[in-house]
């Protein structure tokens, strides 16, 4: 809800689900332990909780609180151009406890973490204005409808995600609909 509080004068960054173009589903069903969602894996849930706690405390110590901007992208100068989140104290996202990343995502496949900055997605199935409004109107009945929907189509419809994907598919079809009779002009 805090991400959608429009009374705050700050940039609305995306939530965890803003980078997904599908409705959330059961990440443990029919999956081996190594394929399950990170926070459901034994031993990793406490790590995820610890990182969330550290982010929350750092946010409370930032002068702008939950309006703290995401860290700026800086390149580390090597040939790979990888992101180098070093806190030199001059970044607007610096707090008394160091750099305040927008998100922390990790993988145990390579034992690495990254700190992406994701813009808010207008058709997000978790934080879009349409979903928040439906929750405000329906409360638990809305949550129950979402949870009882077997294929996720209800939430995709409410959020506008299904329409977004249909529009994207049309654009791809138009983009790939080349006329073979036209000659290339160079």
Short mmCIF file of the C-alpha atoms (twelve columns), coordinates in Angstrom:
data_MODEL
# 
_entry.id   MODEL 
# 
loop_
_atom_site.group_PDB 
_atom_site.id 
_atom_site.type_symbol 
_atom_site.label_atom_id 
_atom_site.label_alt_id 
_atom_site.label_comp_id 
_atom_site.label_asym_id 
_atom_site.label_seq_id 
_atom_site.Cartn_x 
_atom_site.Cartn_y 
_atom_site.Cartn_z 
_atom_site.pdbx_PDB_model_num 
ATOM 1   C CA . UNK A 1   0.000   0.000   0.000   1 
ATOM 2   C CA . UNK A 2   2.790   2.455   0.806   1 
ATOM 3   C CA . UNK A 3   4.005   2.201   -2.794  1 
ATOM 4   C CA . UNK A 4   0.635   3.508   -3.950  1 
ATOM 5   C CA . UNK A 5   0.216   6.361   -1.484  1 
ATOM 6   C CA . UNK A 6   -0.199  9.232   -3.953  1 
ATOM 7   C CA . UNK A 7   -0.179  11.847  -1.201  1 
ATOM 8   C CA . UNK A 8   3.580   11.390  -0.932  1 
ATOM 9   C CA . UNK A 9   5.644   13.584  -3.215  1 
ATOM 10  C CA . UNK A 10  8.074   10.938  -4.411  1 
ATOM 11  C CA . UNK A 11  8.855   8.782   -7.425  1 
ATOM 12  C CA . UNK A 12  6.812   5.585   -7.445  1 
ATOM 13  C CA . UNK A 13  9.178   2.687   -7.921  1 
ATOM 14  C CA . UNK A 14  7.988   -0.792  -8.745  1 
ATOM 15  C CA . UNK A 15  7.309   -3.607  -6.333  1 
ATOM 16  C CA . UNK A 16  8.732   -7.137  -6.565  1 
ATOM 17  C CA . UNK A 17  6.022   -8.142  -9.053  1 
ATOM 18  C CA . UNK A 18  6.324   -5.099  -11.358 1 
ATOM 19  C CA . UNK A 19  8.902   -6.922  -13.467 1 
ATOM 20  C CA . UNK A 20  6.602   -9.916  -14.067 1 
ATOM 21  C CA . UNK A 21  4.143   -10.154 -16.942 1 
ATOM 22  C CA . UNK A 22  2.170   -13.033 -15.427 1 
ATOM 23  C CA . UNK A 23  -0.017  -13.337 -12.360 1 
ATOM 24  C CA . UNK A 24  1.684   -14.851 -9.303  1 
ATOM 25  C CA . UNK A 25  1.132   -18.549 -8.890  1 
ATOM 26  C CA . UNK A 26  2.100   -21.341 -6.519  1 
ATOM 27  C CA . UNK A 27  5.901   -21.500 -6.710  1 
ATOM 28  C CA . UNK A 28  6.127   -24.792 -4.832  1 
ATOM 29  C CA . UNK A 29  3.623   -26.965 -6.712  1 
ATOM 30  C CA . UNK A 30  5.188   -29.600 -8.986  1 
ATOM 31  C CA . UNK A 31  8.696   -28.206 -8.507  1 
ATOM 32  C CA . UNK A 32  11.765  -29.754 -6.997  1 
ATOM 33  C CA . UNK A 33  13.282  -27.968 -4.001  1 
ATOM 34  C CA . UNK A 34  15.957  -26.252 -6.111  1 
ATOM 35  C CA . UNK A 35  13.307  -24.818 -8.465  1 
ATOM 36  C CA . UNK A 36  11.104  -23.311 -5.755  1 
ATOM 37  C CA . UNK A 37  10.826  -19.658 -4.875  1 
ATOM 38  C CA . UNK A 38  13.769  -18.500 -2.791  1 
ATOM 39  C CA . UNK A 39  11.782  -17.552 0.305   1 
ATOM 40  C CA . UNK A 40  10.202  -21.026 0.486   1 
ATOM 41  C CA . UNK A 41  13.532  -22.829 0.504   1 
ATOM 42  C CA . UNK A 42  14.789  -24.063 3.883   1 
ATOM 43  C CA . UNK A 43  17.547  -21.809 5.166   1 
ATOM 44  C CA . UNK A 44  16.872  -18.971 2.722   1 
ATOM 45  C CA . UNK A 45  13.720  -17.586 4.299   1 
ATOM 46  C CA . UNK A 46  15.697  -16.254 7.292   1 
ATOM 47  C CA . UNK A 47  18.234  -14.677 4.916   1 
ATOM 48  C CA . UNK A 48  15.443  -12.977 2.933   1 
ATOM 49  C CA . UNK A 49  13.842  -11.794 6.188   1 
ATOM 50  C CA . UNK A 50  17.185  -10.430 7.395   1 
ATOM 51  C CA . UNK A 51  17.723  -8.499  4.167   1 
ATOM 52  C CA . UNK A 52  14.187  -7.082  4.360   1 
ATOM 53  C CA . UNK A 53  14.834  -5.991  7.939   1 
ATOM 54  C CA . UNK A 54  18.087  -4.289  6.962   1 
ATOM 55  C CA . UNK A 55  16.338  -2.462  4.102   1 
ATOM 56  C CA . UNK A 56  13.546  -1.318  6.404   1 
ATOM 57  C CA . UNK A 57  15.935  -0.013  9.060   1 
ATOM 58  C CA . UNK A 58  18.059  1.768   6.419   1 
ATOM 59  C CA . UNK A 59  14.891  3.325   4.998   1 
ATOM 60  C CA . UNK A 60  13.884  4.617   8.450   1 
ATOM 61  C CA . UNK A 61  17.323  6.221   8.765   1 
ATOM 62  C CA . UNK A 62  17.174  7.897   5.361   1 
ATOM 63  C CA . UNK A 63  16.158  11.592  5.498   1 
ATOM 64  C CA . UNK A 64  13.439  10.979  2.863   1 
ATOM 65  C CA . UNK A 65  12.142  7.748   4.424   1 
ATOM 66  C CA . UNK A 66  10.121  5.697   1.961   1 
ATOM 67  C CA . UNK A 67  10.601  8.443   -0.648  1 
ATOM 68  C CA . UNK A 68  14.336  7.708   -0.797  1 
ATOM 69  C CA . UNK A 69  15.358  7.516   -4.464  1 
ATOM 70  C CA . UNK A 70  16.878  4.389   -5.930  1 
ATOM 71  C CA . UNK A 71  20.662  4.367   -6.326  1 
ATOM 72  C CA . UNK A 72  22.002  5.835   -9.533  1 
ATOM 73  C CA . UNK A 73  23.499  3.461   -12.046 1 
ATOM 74  C CA . UNK A 74  27.265  3.808   -12.143 1 
ATOM 75  C CA . UNK A 75  29.555  1.756   -14.262 1 
ATOM 76  C CA . UNK A 76  32.663  0.348   -12.624 1 
ATOM 77  C CA . UNK A 77  34.908  1.020   -15.613 1 
ATOM 78  C CA . UNK A 78  35.607  -2.562  -16.582 1 
ATOM 79  C CA . UNK A 79  34.839  -3.975  -20.005 1 
ATOM 80  C CA . UNK A 80  31.713  -5.807  -18.852 1 
ATOM 81  C CA . UNK A 81  30.035  -2.557  -17.821 1 
ATOM 82  C CA . UNK A 82  28.561  -4.189  -14.737 1 
ATOM 83  C CA . UNK A 83  26.744  -2.175  -12.108 1 
ATOM 84  C CA . UNK A 84  28.928  -1.177  -9.181  1 
ATOM 85  C CA . UNK A 85  26.815  -0.136  -6.176  1 
ATOM 86  C CA . UNK A 86  29.546  1.574   -4.152  1 
ATOM 87  C CA . UNK A 87  28.416  4.073   -1.549  1 
ATOM 88  C CA . UNK A 88  30.718  7.069   -1.400  1 
ATOM 89  C CA . UNK A 89  28.222  9.024   0.699   1 
ATOM 90  C CA . UNK A 90  27.265  11.449  -2.084  1 
ATOM 91  C CA . UNK A 91  24.348  9.495   -3.532  1 
ATOM 92  C CA . UNK A 92  20.820  10.694  -2.791  1 
ATOM 93  C CA . UNK A 93  20.016  7.104   -1.812  1 
ATOM 94  C CA . UNK A 94  22.739  7.006   0.870   1 
ATOM 95  C CA . UNK A 95  21.588  6.703   4.439   1 
ATOM 96  C CA . UNK A 96  23.411  6.601   7.757   1 
ATOM 97  C CA . UNK A 97  23.575  2.834   7.246   1 
ATOM 98  C CA . UNK A 98  24.916  2.963   3.691   1 
ATOM 99  C CA . UNK A 99  23.402  2.663   0.252   1 
ATOM 100 C CA . UNK A 100 19.654  2.052   0.160   1 
ATOM 101 C CA . UNK A 101 18.905  -0.148  -2.853  1 
ATOM 102 C CA . UNK A 102 15.436  -0.297  -4.346  1 
ATOM 103 C CA . UNK A 103 15.385  -4.102  -4.371  1 
ATOM 104 C CA . UNK A 104 17.720  -6.958  -3.557  1 
ATOM 105 C CA . UNK A 105 17.393  -10.117 -5.620  1 
ATOM 106 C CA . UNK A 106 19.558  -13.132 -5.200  1 
ATOM 107 C CA . UNK A 107 20.152  -16.582 -6.567  1 
ATOM 108 C CA . UNK A 108 21.718  -19.558 -4.865  1 
ATOM 109 C CA . UNK A 109 22.567  -21.107 -8.218  1 
ATOM 110 C CA . UNK A 110 25.528  -18.708 -8.436  1 
ATOM 111 C CA . UNK A 111 25.398  -17.412 -4.846  1 
ATOM 112 C CA . UNK A 112 25.049  -13.850 -6.052  1 
ATOM 113 C CA . UNK A 113 22.837  -10.874 -5.319  1 
ATOM 114 C CA . UNK A 114 21.877  -7.918  -7.481  1 
ATOM 115 C CA . UNK A 115 20.144  -4.648  -6.706  1 
ATOM 116 C CA . UNK A 116 17.853  -3.734  -9.602  1 
ATOM 117 C CA . UNK A 117 15.758  -0.587  -9.862  1 
ATOM 118 C CA . UNK A 118 12.381  -1.390  -11.384 1 
ATOM 119 C CA . UNK A 119 9.911   1.292   -12.504 1 
ATOM 120 C CA . UNK A 120 6.307   0.916   -11.396 1 
ATOM 121 C CA . UNK A 121 4.334   -1.113  -13.955 1 
ATOM 122 C CA . UNK A 122 0.805   0.275   -14.537 1 
ATOM 123 C CA . UNK A 123 -0.562  -3.272  -15.004 1 
ATOM 124 C CA . UNK A 124 1.216   -4.844  -12.032 1 
ATOM 125 C CA . UNK A 125 -0.779  -7.671  -10.480 1 
ATOM 126 C CA . UNK A 126 0.254   -6.564  -6.978  1 
ATOM 127 C CA . UNK A 127 0.494   -2.764  -6.745  1 
ATOM 128 C CA . UNK A 128 -1.260  -1.248  -9.765  1 
ATOM 129 C CA . UNK A 129 -3.911  1.344   -9.006  1 
ATOM 130 C CA . UNK A 130 -6.625  -0.963  -10.371 1 
ATOM 131 C CA . UNK A 131 -5.637  -3.834  -8.067  1 
ATOM 132 C CA . UNK A 132 -5.349  -1.568  -5.020  1 
ATOM 133 C CA . UNK A 133 -8.750  -0.035  -5.800  1 
ATOM 134 C CA . UNK A 134 -10.379 -3.472  -6.171  1 
ATOM 135 C CA . UNK A 135 -8.855  -4.502  -2.850  1 
ATOM 136 C CA . UNK A 136 -10.183 -1.362  -1.176  1 
ATOM 137 C CA . UNK A 137 -13.677 -2.035  -2.541  1 
ATOM 138 C CA . UNK A 138 -13.794 -5.794  -1.994  1 
ATOM 139 C CA . UNK A 139 -11.374 -6.495  0.841   1 
ATOM 140 C CA . UNK A 140 -11.193 -10.179 1.705   1 
ATOM 141 C CA . UNK A 141 -13.715 -11.106 -1.015  1 
ATOM 142 C CA . UNK A 142 -11.290 -9.750  -3.606  1 
ATOM 143 C CA . UNK A 143 -8.394  -11.703 -2.090  1 
ATOM 144 C CA . UNK A 144 -10.544 -14.842 -1.997  1 
ATOM 145 C CA . UNK A 145 -11.514 -14.415 -5.669  1 
ATOM 146 C CA . UNK A 146 -7.860  -14.041 -6.642  1 
ATOM 147 C CA . UNK A 147 -6.770  -17.065 -4.596  1 
ATOM 148 C CA . UNK A 148 -9.604  -19.273 -5.857  1 
ATOM 149 C CA . UNK A 149 -8.867  -18.466 -9.506  1 
ATOM 150 C CA . UNK A 150 -7.051  -21.519 -10.848 1 
ATOM 151 C CA . UNK A 151 -5.223  -19.954 -13.806 1 
ATOM 152 C CA . UNK A 152 -4.596  -16.374 -12.621 1 
ATOM 153 C CA . UNK A 153 -6.787  -14.862 -15.324 1 
ATOM 154 C CA . UNK A 154 -8.967  -12.961 -12.836 1 
ATOM 155 C CA . UNK A 155 -6.066  -10.970 -11.413 1 
ATOM 156 C CA . UNK A 156 -4.577  -10.457 -14.887 1 
ATOM 157 C CA . UNK A 157 -7.923  -9.056  -16.028 1 
ATOM 158 C CA . UNK A 158 -8.351  -6.757  -13.003 1 
ATOM 159 C CA . UNK A 159 -4.800  -5.395  -13.279 1 
ATOM 160 C CA . UNK A 160 -5.015  -4.837  -17.024 1 
ATOM 161 C CA . UNK A 161 -2.171  -7.283  -17.651 1 
ATOM 162 C CA . UNK A 162 -4.195  -9.407  -20.061 1 
ATOM 163 C CA . UNK A 163 -5.005  -6.301  -22.138 1 
ATOM 164 C CA . UNK A 164 -1.350  -5.229  -22.014 1 
ATOM 165 C CA . UNK A 165 -0.229  -8.617  -23.364 1 
ATOM 166 C CA . UNK A 166 -2.893  -8.567  -26.089 1 
ATOM 167 C CA . UNK A 167 -1.738  -5.102  -27.187 1 
ATOM 168 C CA . UNK A 168 1.900   -6.235  -27.156 1 
ATOM 169 C CA . UNK A 169 1.009   -9.285  -29.275 1 
ATOM 170 C CA . UNK A 170 -0.779  -7.040  -31.812 1 
ATOM 171 C CA . UNK A 171 2.242   -4.759  -32.011 1 
ATOM 172 C CA . UNK A 172 4.543   -7.735  -32.559 1 
ATOM 173 C CA . UNK A 173 2.277   -9.047  -35.307 1 
ATOM 174 C CA . UNK A 174 2.289   -5.642  -37.010 1 
ATOM 175 C CA . UNK A 175 6.043   -5.365  -36.611 1 
ATOM 176 C CA . UNK A 176 6.616   -8.777  -38.151 1 
ATOM 177 C CA . UNK A 177 4.009   -8.340  -40.907 1 
ATOM 178 C CA . UNK A 178 6.376   -7.348  -43.670 1 
ATOM 179 C CA . UNK A 179 5.285   -7.129  -47.245 1 
ATOM 180 C CA . UNK A 180 7.436   -9.490  -49.307 1 
ATOM 181 C CA . UNK A 181 6.649   -7.527  -52.479 1 
ATOM 182 C CA . UNK A 182 8.356   -4.372  -51.245 1 
ATOM 183 C CA . UNK A 183 11.960  -3.950  -52.247 1 
ATOM 184 C CA . UNK A 184 14.529  -2.825  -49.772 1 
ATOM 185 C CA . UNK A 185 15.706  0.676   -50.432 1 
ATOM 186 C CA . UNK A 186 19.232  1.375   -49.328 1 
# 
